[in-house]
């Protein structure tokens, strides 16, 4: 039957549109796919070329077995105890069989748990670190494997760039292909830095424990492994408690990863660790900073490894650090002083202890040597010595009343005056009025010349304020000058080096005993001893008295209480202590009889009483019996030094940290 025209037209139209649209959609999809494929291929090609270019610029790996080292200098105290090492100390390369399993497990627990399972790059660790950093908004974790760290330490610079990171990965692949896992681990442990100038496990074992790596126990291994994250921050040299806490974290990780049992962790935590004597005295680094340039000058520019015997005594050094730390940690004792310094000499000027500040880790500025501060009344020792040379005596009387020199009218502390007093009482009470009067009477030029003769090397202006210590000096030169008041009147030059030897034991330098210049006559010397004794017995320096071990001294306080000093002597030592603020800000009325006297007393109580003496040639000691004085003592009570706080419990695991 013939169809209608409308039906024919409808049938012809229905398939037309779909046939035209479908091919069009397929062509568009293919086009986008091809475009993406071409773009991806282009990016891959660019990346491949970039990586090839980076690979072509990789550093030379032919010297892998070579160890580049600089000369090291080992510093020992006067009895041969290690204080510190400077320079790069590389121990011999330890084999993997000599390294105890405890140390290997400790290092892998904190540095690369999947070391034996990855191919140089730990994808799981990298992703975990990336997520942690994204959550924190900063870099808080690193994803580098031990192999990558070795590649960086051996061949690359520490710069943080994508290019350097790619090189690190490529070199890690090369190391994994070239060496076995044990060989990579051996290379790493022999090249990694453990702080204190020690590179490699053998040098670190000797540096911190005085033993070979094969002798390390579990606790010692945990401490060394803990150093790898930040050698300076976690070093027992800088902070024993922080090192203890970090080692505890390492033990926890070892237990969590199944490398040790819970009982092994408990046993390790209860076993004291003894760090070598030198490593346990961080404040001694101030002393090393002072003498290291002198050693290099004496040894010459091309010296090899050196052994330096110094004048320091490590036991006295620890006593100085502890006394300073305890006093300054107590706000009631420190009275607004944020810093302090101490230097202690034998009678010939040999430095037995030097503390340049509260924390060497926080500030390497050596206040004992470099801080130029006004000595205040501590300078009056030179004023009175000058007066005695001019013929005055301790029993001579002068007026303790307001005084004026031209338009200058200095006042006494708290505005108190006592009328006519002996020079002994004026010195003990630290009268400004009497000091100015006798300075004008005997001559300022004579005072300046006497101070210079005794060892004050800083520039002094000869004007009316000289008598009150208005011109700056440093604690070291004050200690050297005060030595003459303790050793019979002989000049003492502060020094710190006794002997320098090379690696073969050949002597490069040896300090020679010399006859010292007499700078105080016997009469002046004996009269000054009387005055110094009075200061400590019933004067402004009573807090420095320590069970009869302090023979004498002098306090010093400057305007607005910016500087506080105590300079004293007793037994075999002459010691100067300064306290104040680095920015010269006023303290909270800290005087020389406050924090410096307390630090001094704490030091002499705990320092060795014997074994520190060293007298100038031909300088016999002339000790005077204590002078009596019919003057009422000060009403201000004597404060005992603060009791040290108990250590944080987390540090108990290293309860012996610091050695004997």
C-alpha positions in Angstrom: 0.0 0.0 0.0 1.4 3.4 -0.9 2.5 5.5 2.1 1.4 9.1 2.5 3.8 11.9 1.8 3.7 13.0 5.4 4.8 9.5 6.6 7.6 9.4 4.1 8.9 12.8 5.2 8.7 11.9 9.0 10.5 8.6 8.4 13.2 10.3 6.5 13.7 13.0 9.2 14.0 10.8 12.3 17.3 9.2 11.8 19.0 12.3 10.3 19.7 14.3 13.5 21.1 11.5 15.6 23.5 10.4 12.9 24.9 13.9 12.7 25.3 14.4 16.5 26.8 11.1 17.6 29.8 11.2 15.3 30.4 14.8 16.5 30.6 13.8 20.2 33.1 10.9 19.5 35.4 13.3 17.5 35.4 15.8 20.4 36.3 13.2 23.1 39.1 11.8 21.0 40.4 15.4 20.6 40.5 16.1 24.3 42.2 12.7 25.0 44.8 13.4 22.4 45.5 16.8 23.8 45.9 15.6 27.3 48.1 12.7 26.2 50.3 15.1 24.2 50.5 17.5 27.2 51.3 14.7 29.6 54.0 13.4 27.3 55.5 16.9 27.0 55.5 17.4 30.7 57.1 13.9 31.2 59.7 14.7 28.6 60.5 18.0 30.2 60.8 16.3 33.6 63.0 13.6 32.1 65.3 16.1 30.5 65.4 18.1 33.8 66.3 15.0 35.8 68.9 14.0 33.2 70.5 17.5 33.4 70.5 17.3 37.2 71.9 13.8 37.1 74.7 15.0 34.8 75.6 17.6 37.5 75.8 15.1 40.4 78.9 15.5 42.5 81.8 13.1 42.1 81.4 10.0 44.1 84.9 8.5 43.6 86.1 9.8 47.0 83.5 8.0 49.0 86.0 6.2 51.1 88.0 9.4 51.9 87.4 11.2 55.2 88.1 14.9 55.0 89.2 16.2 58.4 90.5 19.3 60.0 93.0 19.4 62.8 91.5 19.0 66.2 92.6 20.6 69.5 91.9 18.7 72.7 91.9 20.8 75.9 92.6 19.2 79.3 92.5 20.7 82.8 95.5 21.0 85.1 95.2 17.3 86.2 94.7 15.9 82.7 90.9 15.7 82.7 89.3 16.4 79.3 87.5 19.7 79.1 86.6 20.0 75.4 87.7 19.3 71.8 87.6 21.9 69.0 87.9 21.1 65.3 86.7 17.9 63.6 87.4 14.8 65.7 87.1 11.8 63.4 87.5 8.5 65.1 88.6 5.4 63.2 85.9 3.8 61.1 84.1 1.2 63.0 82.9 -2.0 61.2 79.2 -3.0 61.4 80.2 -6.0 63.5 81.9 -3.7 66.1 78.8 -1.5 66.4 76.5 -2.9 69.2 73.0 -3.9 68.1 71.6 -1.6 70.7 73.0 1.5 68.9 71.8 0.2 65.5 68.3 -0.4 66.9 68.3 3.0 68.6 69.4 4.9 65.4 66.8 3.0 63.2 64.0 3.6 65.7 64.4 7.4 65.5 65.8 7.9 62.0 64.5 5.2 59.6 62.2 2.4 61.0 61.8 0.8 57.5 65.5 1.0 56.5 65.8 -2.7 55.6 62.5 -2.6 53.6 62.7 0.4 51.3 64.8 1.0 48.2 66.4 4.3 49.3 63.2 6.3 49.5 60.4 5.5 52.0 57.2 6.4 50.3 55.1 5.7 53.4 57.3 7.9 55.5 57.3 10.6 52.9 53.5 10.7 52.7 53.2 10.7 56.4 55.6 13.6 56.8 53.8 15.5 54.0 50.4 15.2 55.7 51.9 16.2 59.1 53.5 19.3 57.6 50.2 20.2 55.8 48.3 19.9 59.0 50.8 22.0 61.0 51.2 24.6 58.2 55.0 24.3 58.6 57.7 21.7 58.4 57.5 19.5 61.5 58.6 16.2 60.1 61.1 15.1 57.6 60.7 12.2 55.2 64.3 11.5 54.4 65.6 8.0 54.8 68.9 7.1 56.3 70.2 6.5 52.8 69.1 10.0 51.7 70.7 11.5 54.8 74.0 9.7 53.9 73.8 11.0 50.4 73.3 14.5 51.6 76.1 14.3 54.2 78.5 12.8 51.8 77.9 14.7 48.6 75.5 17.7 48.9 75.2 21.1 50.5 72.5 21.8 53.1 70.6 24.1 50.8 66.8 23.6 50.7 65.9 23.5 47.0 63.9 21.1 44.8 67.0 20.6 42.7 69.1 19.5 45.7 66.3 17.2 46.9 66.1 15.5 43.5 69.9 15.0 43.6 69.5 13.5 47.0 67.0 10.9 45.8 69.1 10.0 42.7 72.2 9.5 44.9 70.1 7.5 47.4 69.1 5.2 44.5 72.8 4.9 43.5 73.9 4.1 47.0 71.3 1.4 47.4 72.4 -0.2 44.1 76.1 0.1 44.8 76.1 -1.0 48.5 74.4 -3.5 50.8 72.1 -2.2 53.6 74.7 -3.1 56.2 77.4 -1.2 54.2 75.2 1.9 54.0 74.5 1.8 57.7 78.2 1.4 58.4 79.0 4.4 56.2 76.3 6.5 57.8 77.4 5.8 61.4 81.0 6.5 60.6 80.2 9.9 58.9 77.3 11.4 60.8 77.9 14.3 63.2 77.2 13.8 66.9 78.1 17.3 68.2 81.1 18.4 70.2 83.3 18.2 67.1 82.8 14.4 67.0 82.1 12.8 63.6 81.2 9.1 63.6 80.3 6.7 66.4 83.8 6.0 67.4 84.7 9.6 68.0 81.4 10.2 69.7 81.9 7.3 72.1 85.3 8.6 73.1 84.0 12.2 73.3 81.0 11.6 75.6 81.9 8.3 77.4 85.6 7.8 77.1 85.2 4.3 75.6 85.1 2.5 72.3 81.8 2.1 70.5 81.8 -1.6 71.1 81.5 -1.0 74.8 78.4 1.1 74.7 75.4 0.0 76.8 71.7 0.6 75.9 71.4 3.9 77.7 74.5 5.3 76.1 73.3 4.1 72.7 70.0 5.9 73.2 71.8 9.1 74.2 73.9 9.0 71.0 71.0 8.2 68.8 69.1 11.1 70.4 71.8 13.5 69.3 71.2 13.0 65.6 68.1 15.1 65.4 69.9 18.2 66.8 73.5 17.6 68.0 73.8 21.0 69.8 70.4 21.2 71.2 70.4 17.7 72.7 74.1 17.5 73.7 74.8 16.7 77.3 77.5 19.4 77.2 74.9 22.1 76.7 71.9 20.7 78.6 72.1 17.5 80.6 68.3 17.4 81.4 67.3 17.9 77.8 69.7 15.2 76.7 68.2 12.9 79.3 64.7 13.6 78.1 65.6 13.0 74.5 67.3 9.7 75.3 64.1 8.7 77.2 62.1 9.3 74.0 64.5 7.1 72.1 64.0 4.3 74.6 60.3 4.7 74.3 60.4 4.4 70.5 62.6 1.4 70.7 60.1 -0.3 73.0 57.1 0.7 70.7 58.8 -0.7 67.7 59.6 -4.0 69.4 63.4 -3.5 69.4 63.6 -3.8 73.2 61.3 -5.2 75.8 59.6 -3.3 78.6 62.0 -4.8 81.1 65.0 -3.8 79.0 63.7 -0.2 78.9 63.3 -0.2 82.7 66.8 -1.6 83.2 68.3 1.1 80.9 66.4 3.9 82.6 67.7 2.8 86.0 71.3 2.5 85.0 73.3 5.8 85.5 75.2 7.1 82.6 78.6 8.8 83.1 79.5 11.4 80.6 83.2 12.2 80.4 84.3 14.9 82.8 85.0 17.6 80.2 81.6 17.1 78.5 79.7 17.7 81.7 80.9 21.3 82.2 79.2 23.5 79.5 80.4 26.7 81.1 84.0 25.8 80.5 83.4 26.6 76.8 83.8 30.3 77.8 87.3 29.5 79.0 88.1 27.5 75.8 86.9 30.5 73.7 89.3 32.7 75.6 92.4 30.5 75.1 91.8 28.9 71.7 93.0 31.9 69.7 96.2 32.0 71.9 96.8 28.3 71.2 96.5 28.8 67.5 98.9 31.7 67.6 101.5 29.8 69.6 101.2 26.6 67.5 101.2 28.4 64.1 98.8 28.2 61.2 99.8 24.7 59.9 99.5 22.8 63.1 98.1 19.3 63.2 96.2 17.7 66.1 97.1 19.3 69.4 96.8 18.4 73.1 96.6 21.5 75.3 97.1 21.3 79.1 95.4 24.3 80.6 95.3 25.9 84.1 91.6 25.2 84.6 90.4 22.8 87.3 87.2 21.0 86.2 86.0 20.5 89.8 86.4 24.2 90.6 84.8 25.0 87.3 81.7 23.0 88.2 81.5 24.6 91.6 81.5 28.0 90.0 78.8 27.1 87.5 76.6 25.6 90.1 77.0 28.6 92.5 76.2 31.1 89.8 73.2 29.1 88.5 71.6 28.6 91.9 71.9 32.2 92.9 70.7 33.7 89.6 67.8 31.2 89.4 66.3 32.7 92.6 64.6 36.1 91.9 65.0 37.1 95.6 68.7 36.5 95.4 69.3 37.9 91.9 67.3 41.1 92.5 66.7 42.0 88.9 70.2 41.0 87.6 69.7 38.8 84.6 73.4 37.9 84.0 76.5 37.2 86.0 80.2 36.2 85.5 82.9 34.7 87.7 86.6 34.3 87.3 88.9 32.6 89.8 92.7 32.6 89.8 95.5 30.9 91.6 97.9 33.4 93.2 100.1 33.5 90.2 97.3 34.3 87.8 96.5 30.8 86.6 92.8 30.6 85.8 91.1 27.8 87.8 87.5 28.6 86.9 85.8 31.0 84.5 82.0 31.4 83.9 81.1 34.0 81.3 77.4 33.9 81.7 74.4 31.9 82.9 74.2 29.7 79.8 76.8 29.2 77.1 74.1 27.6 74.9 72.0 30.8 75.1 74.8 33.3 74.8 78.5 32.8 73.9 79.4 36.4 75.0 82.1 35.9 77.7 81.3 38.5 80.3 84.3 37.4 82.4 86.7 38.7 79.8 84.8 41.0 77.5 82.2 42.8 79.6 83.6 46.3 80.4 81.6 47.5 83.4 82.1 50.1 86.2 83.6 48.5 89.3 82.1 50.9 91.8 83.4 50.6 95.3 85.4 47.5 94.4 87.9 50.0 92.9 88.4 51.6 96.4 91.0 48.9 97.1 93.4 50.8 94.9 92.4 54.1 96.5 93.2 52.9 100.0 96.4 51.1 98.9 97.5 54.3 97.4 96.8 56.1 100.7 98.8 53.6 102.7 101.7 54.0 100.3 101.5 57.7 101.1 101.8 57.0 104.8 98.3 56.7 106.1 97.2 53.8 108.4 94.0 51.8 108.9 93.5 53.6 112.3 93.8 57.1 110.9 90.5 59.0 111.2 88.7 60.9 108.5 85.3 62.6 108.3 82.4 60.6 106.9 80.2 63.6 106.2 78.9 65.1 102.9 81.8 66.1 100.6 82.0 68.2 97.4 84.8 68.6 94.8 83.8 71.6 92.8 80.2 71.1 91.7 80.5 67.4 92.2 78.9 66.1 95.5 78.8 62.2 95.7 76.6 60.8 98.4 76.9 57.7 100.5 74.7 54.6 100.0 71.2 55.4 101.4 72.5 58.9 102.4 73.9 57.6 105.7 76.9 59.3 107.3 78.8 58.3 110.5 80.9 61.3 111.3 84.5 60.7 112.2 85.6 57.1 111.4 88.8 55.1 111.0 89.9 54.2 107.5 89.2 50.6 108.4 85.6 51.3 109.2 85.2 53.6 106.2 86.5 50.8 103.9 84.3 48.1 105.6 81.2 50.3 105.3 82.2 51.5 101.8 82.0 55.2 102.6 82.1 57.2 99.4 82.8 60.4 101.3 85.9 59.1 102.9 87.2 57.5 99.7 86.9 60.8 97.8 88.6 62.7 100.6 91.6 60.4 100.8 91.8 60.3 97.0 92.0 64.1 96.9 94.5 64.0 99.7 96.9 61.4 98.3 96.5 62.2 94.5 94.4 60.7 91.8 97.4 60.2 89.5 99.0 58.0 92.2 95.8 55.9 92.4 95.7 55.4 88.6 99.4 54.4 88.5 99.0 51.9 91.3 96.0 50.3 89.7 97.9 49.9 86.4 100.9 48.5 88.3 98.7 45.8 89.9 97.2 44.8 86.5 94.3 47.1 85.5 94.9 47.5 81.8 91.7 49.3 80.8 92.0 53.1 80.3 91.4 55.1 83.4 90.7 58.9 83.4 92.4 60.7 86.2 89.5 62.8 87.4 87.5 63.3 90.5 85.2 60.3 90.0 88.1 57.8 89.7 87.9 57.1 93.5 84.4 55.7 93.1 85.2 53.3 90.2 83.5 55.3 87.5 85.6 53.9 84.7 85.1 50.5 83.1 87.1 47.3 83.7 86.4 43.6 83.1 86.3 40.9 85.8 89.4 39.1 84.5 91.7 42.1 85.0 90.1 42.9 88.3 90.9 39.3 89.5 94.5 39.7 88.3 94.9 43.0 90.1 93.4 41.7 93.3 95.8 38.7 93.3 98.5 41.1 94.6 96.4 41.6 97.8 96.4 37.8 98.3 99.9 36.6 97.3 102.2 38.9 99.2 102.1 41.9 96.9 103.3 40.4 93.6 101.8 41.2 90.2 99.9 38.2 88.7 99.2 38.0 85.0 96.1 36.0 84.2 96.9 33.0 82.0 95.3 29.7 80.9 97.8 27.6 79.0 100.4 25.4 80.6 101.5 23.0 77.7 100.9 22.5 74.0 101.9 19.2 72.4 101.4 17.8 69.0 100.0 14.3 68.2 103.3 12.7 68.6 103.8 14.2 72.1 106.4 16.8 70.9 106.3 19.9 73.0 105.3 23.0 71.0 105.0 25.4 73.9 105.5 25.2 77.6 104.8 28.0 80.1 107.9 28.9 82.0 107.9 30.0 85.7 109.1 33.5 86.0 109.9 35.8 88.9 107.0 38.2 89.5 107.3 41.9 90.0 106.7 43.2 93.5 103.9 45.8 93.2 103.0 46.3 96.9 105.4 46.9 99.7 105.0 44.7 102.8 103.5 47.5 104.9 100.8 48.4 102.4 100.1 44.7 101.8 99.5 43.9 105.5 97.3 47.0 106.0 95.1 46.1 103.0 94.7 42.6 104.4 93.3 44.0 107.6 90.8 46.1 105.6 89.7 43.2 103.4 89.1 41.0 106.5 86.9 43.7 108.1 84.6 43.9 105.0 83.8 40.2 105.3 83.8 40.0 109.1 81.4 42.8 109.8 81.1 45.1 106.8 79.2 45.1 103.5 80.6 41.7 102.3 79.4 39.5 105.2 77.4 37.3 102.8 80.6 36.2 101.2 81.9 34.6 104.5 82.0 30.9 104.0 82.9 28.9 107.1 86.2 30.7 107.6 87.3 30.1 104.0 87.0 33.7 103.0 89.9 35.7 104.2 88.9 39.1 102.8 87.2 41.0 99.9 85.4 44.1 98.8 82.0 44.8 97.5 81.1 47.2 94.7 77.9 48.8 93.5 77.4 51.4 90.8 74.9 54.2 90.3 71.3 53.1 89.9 72.4 49.6 91.0 73.5 48.8 87.4 76.5 46.7 88.4 77.2 44.6 91.5 80.6 43.2 92.3 82.4 41.1 94.9 86.2 40.6 94.7 87.7 38.4 97.3 90.3 35.8 98.3 90.6 32.8 100.6 92.7 29.7 100.7 94.4 29.2 97.4 92.1 31.3 95.1 91.3 34.9 94.2 87.8 35.3 92.8 85.8 38.1 91.2 82.1 38.0 90.6 80.0 40.5 88.6 76.2 40.6 88.3 74.0 43.0 86.3 72.1 43.3 83.0 73.7 43.1 79.5 71.8 46.2 78.4 73.1 48.2 81.4 69.5 48.5 82.8 69.2 49.1 86.6 68.7 46.1 88.8 66.2 45.9 91.7 68.7 47.4 94.2 71.2 44.5 93.8 74.4 45.4 95.6 77.8 43.8 95.7 76.9 42.3 99.1 73.9 40.6 97.4 74.1 38.2 94.4 77.9 38.5 93.8 78.7 37.8 97.5 76.2 34.9 97.5 77.7 33.4 94.4 81.2 33.8 95.8 80.2 32.0 99.1 78.5 29.2 97.2 81.6 28.7 95.0 84.3 28.6 97.7 82.1 26.2 99.8 82.2 23.6 97.0 85.5 24.3 95.2 88.4 22.1 96.2 90.3 23.4 99.2 93.6 21.9 98.1 95.3 21.3 94.8 94.7 24.8 93.3 97.7 26.7 94.6 100.3 28.2 92.4 102.5 30.9 93.9 104.6 33.6 92.1 108.3 32.8 92.3 109.8 34.3 95.5 106.4 35.3 96.9 106.0 34.0 100.4 102.5 34.1 101.9 102.1 36.4 104.8 98.8 35.7 106.5 97.6 38.1 109.1 95.4 37.2 112.1 92.0 38.7 111.9 91.9 42.3 113.1 89.4 43.2 115.8 87.3 46.3 115.5 85.1 47.9 118.2 82.3 48.8 115.7 78.7 47.5 116.0 77.9 45.0 113.2 75.3 45.8 110.5 71.8 44.9 111.5 71.0 43.4 108.1 70.7 39.6 108.4 73.0 37.3 106.4 71.1 35.2 103.9 72.1 31.6 103.2 72.6 30.5 99.5 69.5 29.0 97.9 68.9 25.3 98.0 69.1 23.7 94.6 65.8 22.4 93.3 65.3 18.7 92.6 65.8 17.6 89.1 62.9 16.9 86.8 61.8 13.3 87.1 62.3 12.7 83.4 66.0 13.3 83.9 66.3 10.6 86.5 67.2 8.0 83.9 70.5 9.8 83.5 70.9 10.5 87.2 74.6 10.2 86.9 74.9 12.5 83.9 77.9 14.7 84.4 80.4 12.1 85.7 82.5 12.3 88.9 
